Amino acid sequence: MYDVVIIGAGINGSAMAYELTQKGKKVALFDMAGIASGGSGAAGAFISPKFSKEGELKELIHDAFVYSMKFYESHFAHLLKKSPLLHIAKDEKDSQTLKYYKLHTDLQLKSLPAKFQKNLQNQALEQESVFLEAGVVHAKLMCEALSKSTTFFQQEVKSLVYADGSWIINESYTAKDVVLATGAYKTLLHEPYIELRGVWGHRIDIKTSTHNRFSIHQFVSVSPEIDGVTAIGATHNVHYHPQKNKEPYNIESGRAELLQKALKSMKLEDIEVIKDYTGLRSGSFDYMPLIGQVVMSQETLACCKKKVRVKRPDYANFLYYPNLYMINGNGGYGFVLAPYLAKMLSEKIVSDKEINPRLSPARFFARWAKKLT
Ligand SMILES: Cc1cc2nc3c(=O)[nH]c(=O)nc-3n(C[C@H](O)[C@H](O)[C@H](O)COP(=O)(O)OP(=O)(O)OC[C@H]3O[C@@H](n4cnc5c(N)ncnc54)[C@H](O)[C@@H]3O)c2cc1C
């Protein structure tokens, strides 16, 4: 019997594994294809704030950025490459946003040293930009390190049944609590209000004779050179989905797009593409992550329809799956958000500490239920 079973060993499941094992829980981690085999394995894993004007998502990512940089540095410094990040405006609108950002952020901004400018294209140097201290983590090794104190099963979870006060997983394993960290894959629950979309992305590792020591984000992100390798990522391909498209993904055109976008910002010479990574990032329809307990939609409608279909429903009136939680919908900021969200969710599981209701999956249930006739 485990205290907690986590399903999905991407950055969300791995960060949960770390928090829960640190809190003394006996944890089993399941992934059908291995640790960091989903979107997390494809990520460039840049740790960066969101360069936008005000908004709850920007604030959340800002707080997560500050928290996660300290978290990775304190516990996994060997897997974090701290490096300055230059974020360059893509167009005039972006330039106005960056001007606003620079005036209002409490992060320490730097001026770009002349020696860093030699690798940039003239057009990039002419644009508005923000330069600050940030980092990049090693995606796969980080997930492995976070989850190392769990019992890991490479196994697809096909059945999840609650009986006599505990969860039975694949008819063989039992746990008091279950955390679903399944990313853009099919959810195990068949709850119609949980709709996550997977946005396809492609990242490449290259070798180049151009030596670069900082991250550059403009049309795509280019990493600093780490052990002779530079990462370029990622595309956002909303038209391709591995389960929906009949044609296979065109790796060559993905590579060409990445290189063409990177070369608009940087002078990169003698390029050799050495590896491709592709995957889906899972995002919610209001772009905010989903963490917390999961509402049982049919049971809640059956018992409490009147309390659900009001202007501002009280989520405490909904019925939830017992001891079942989810963590998902990090979009393009999985490695920034996961340590911060996992801390919140693990405190909910262990100490019943309240989570901001704006992050609750219940918000989607409330919207879905209101639309029912
Ligand atoms: C190309 C690309 C570049 C990116 N770059 C960055 C970046 O620079 N910085 C950043 O912060 N974020 C980045 N992201 C986003 C980030 O990768 C995602 O937000 C993050 O990976 C989401 O993690 P996850 O754990 O929710 O999902 P995933 O990593 O997809 O993990 C879900 C796991 O669940 C497993 N699973 C699903 N169903 C089952 C089941 N029934 N049984 C067993 N296992 C199951 C899957 O095998 C998978 O491994 C990028 C994403 C992509 C695709």
The ligand as an SDF file (V2000), in Angstrom:
LIG
                    3D

 53 58  0  0  0  0  0  0  0  0999 V2000
    8.8930   21.3720  -27.6820 C   0  0  0  0  0  0  0  0  0  0  0  0
    8.5540   21.8840  -26.3240 C   0  0  0  0  0  0  0  0  0  0  0  0
    9.3660   22.8680  -25.7070 C   0  0  0  0  0  0  0  0  0  0  0  0
    9.0560   23.3440  -24.4330 C   0  0  0  0  0  0  0  0  0  0  0  0
    9.8970   24.2540  -23.8370 N   0  0  0  0  0  0  0  0  0  0  0  0
    9.6640   24.6380  -22.5540 C   0  0  0  0  0  0  0  0  0  0  0  0
   10.5720   25.5100  -21.8810 C   0  0  0  0  0  0  0  0  0  0  0  0
   11.5600   25.9470  -22.4380 O   0  0  0  0  0  0  0  0  0  0  0  0
   10.2990   25.8420  -20.5940 N   0  0  0  0  0  0  0  0  0  0  0  0
    9.2210   25.3520  -19.9210 C   0  0  0  0  0  0  0  0  0  0  0  0
    9.0400   25.6650  -18.7360 O   0  0  0  0  0  0  0  0  0  0  0  0
    8.3310   24.5330  -20.5430 N   0  0  0  0  0  0  0  0  0  0  0  0
    8.5370   24.1810  -21.8350 C   0  0  0  0  0  0  0  0  0  0  0  0
    7.6430   23.3550  -22.4720 N   0  0  0  0  0  0  0  0  0  0  0  0
    6.4030   22.9850  -21.7870 C   0  0  0  0  0  0  0  0  0  0  0  0
    6.6250   21.8470  -20.8320 C   0  0  0  0  0  0  0  0  0  0  0  0
    7.3830   20.8590  -21.4530 O   0  0  0  0  0  0  0  0  0  0  0  0
    5.2590   21.2920  -20.3910 C   0  0  0  0  0  0  0  0  0  0  0  0
    4.5260   22.3030  -19.7500 O   0  0  0  0  0  0  0  0  0  0  0  0
    5.4910   20.1290  -19.4310 C   0  0  0  0  0  0  0  0  0  0  0  0
    6.2420   19.1390  -20.0680 O   0  0  0  0  0  0  0  0  0  0  0  0
    4.1860   19.5380  -18.9460 C   0  0  0  0  0  0  0  0  0  0  0  0
    4.5520   18.5170  -18.0770 O   0  0  0  0  0  0  0  0  0  0  0  0
    3.5270   17.4060  -17.6190 P   0  0  0  0  0  0  0  0  0  0  0  0
    4.2190   16.6560  -16.5560 O   0  0  0  0  0  0  0  0  0  0  0  0
    2.2220   18.0540  -17.3050 O   0  0  0  0  0  0  0  0  0  0  0  0
    3.2370   16.5310  -18.9340 O   0  0  0  0  0  0  0  0  0  0  0  0
    4.1480   15.4610  -19.7090 P   0  0  0  0  0  0  0  0  0  0  0  0
    5.5870   15.7930  -19.6640 O   0  0  0  0  0  0  0  0  0  0  0  0
    3.5480   15.2850  -21.0620 O   0  0  0  0  0  0  0  0  0  0  0  0
    3.9680   14.1520  -18.8350 O   0  0  0  0  0  0  0  0  0  0  0  0
    2.8120   13.3820  -18.8300 C   0  0  0  0  0  0  0  0  0  0  0  0
    3.2380   11.9390  -18.7020 C   0  0  0  0  0  0  0  0  0  0  0  0
    2.0980   11.1580  -18.4000 O   0  0  0  0  0  0  0  0  0  0  0  0
    2.2860    9.8920  -18.9660 C   0  0  0  0  0  0  0  0  0  0  0  0
    0.9640    9.2580  -19.0250 N   0  0  0  0  0  0  0  0  0  0  0  0
   -0.1860    9.7920  -19.5380 C   0  0  0  0  0  0  0  0  0  0  0  0
   -1.2250    8.9410  -19.3630 N   0  0  0  0  0  0  0  0  0  0  0  0
   -0.7270    7.8670  -18.7040 C   0  0  0  0  0  0  0  0  0  0  0  0
   -1.2970    6.6430  -18.2280 C   0  0  0  0  0  0  0  0  0  0  0  0
   -2.6040    6.3790  -18.3770 N   0  0  0  0  0  0  0  0  0  0  0  0
   -0.4880    5.7370  -17.6050 N   0  0  0  0  0  0  0  0  0  0  0  0
    0.8280    5.9960  -17.4270 C   0  0  0  0  0  0  0  0  0  0  0  0
    1.4180    7.1320  -17.8700 N   0  0  0  0  0  0  0  0  0  0  0  0
    0.6560    8.0580  -18.4880 C   0  0  0  0  0  0  0  0  0  0  0  0
    2.9270   10.1700  -20.3190 C   0  0  0  0  0  0  0  0  0  0  0  0
    3.6510    9.0580  -20.7920 O   0  0  0  0  0  0  0  0  0  0  0  0
    3.8230   11.3620  -19.9800 C   0  0  0  0  0  0  0  0  0  0  0  0
    5.1720   10.9800  -19.7430 O   0  0  0  0  0  0  0  0  0  0  0  0
    7.9170   22.8650  -23.7630 C   0  0  0  0  0  0  0  0  0  0  0  0
    7.1020   21.8850  -24.3570 C   0  0  0  0  0  0  0  0  0  0  0  0
    7.4170   21.3910  -25.6230 C   0  0  0  0  0  0  0  0  0  0  0  0
    6.5380   20.3550  -26.2300 C   0  0  0  0  0  0  0  0  0  0  0  0
  1  2  1  0
  2  3  1  0
  2 52  2  0
  3  4  2  0
  4  5  1  0
  4 50  1  0
  5  6  2  0
  6  7  1  0
  6 13  1  0
  7  8  2  0
  7  9  1  0
  9 10  1  0
 10 11  2  0
 10 12  1  0
 12 13  2  0
 13 14  1  0
 14 15  1  0
 14 50  1  0
 15 16  1  0
 16 17  1  0
 16 18  1  0
 18 19  1  0
 18 20  1  0
 20 21  1  0
 20 22  1  0
 22 23  1  0
 23 24  1  0
 24 25  2  0
 24 26  1  0
 24 27  1  0
 27 28  1  0
 28 29  2  0
 28 30  1  0
 28 31  1  0
 31 32  1  0
 32 33  1  0
 33 34  1  0
 33 48  1  0
 34 35  1  0
 35 36  1  0
 35 46  1  0
 36 37  1  0
 36 45  1  0
 37 38  2  0
 38 39  1  0
 39 40  1  0
 39 45  2  0
 40 41  1  0
 40 42  2  0
 42 43  1  0
 43 44  2  0
 44 45  1  0
 46 47  1  0
 46 48  1  0
 48 49  1  0
 50 51  2  0
 51 52  1  0
 52 53  1  0
M  END
$$$$
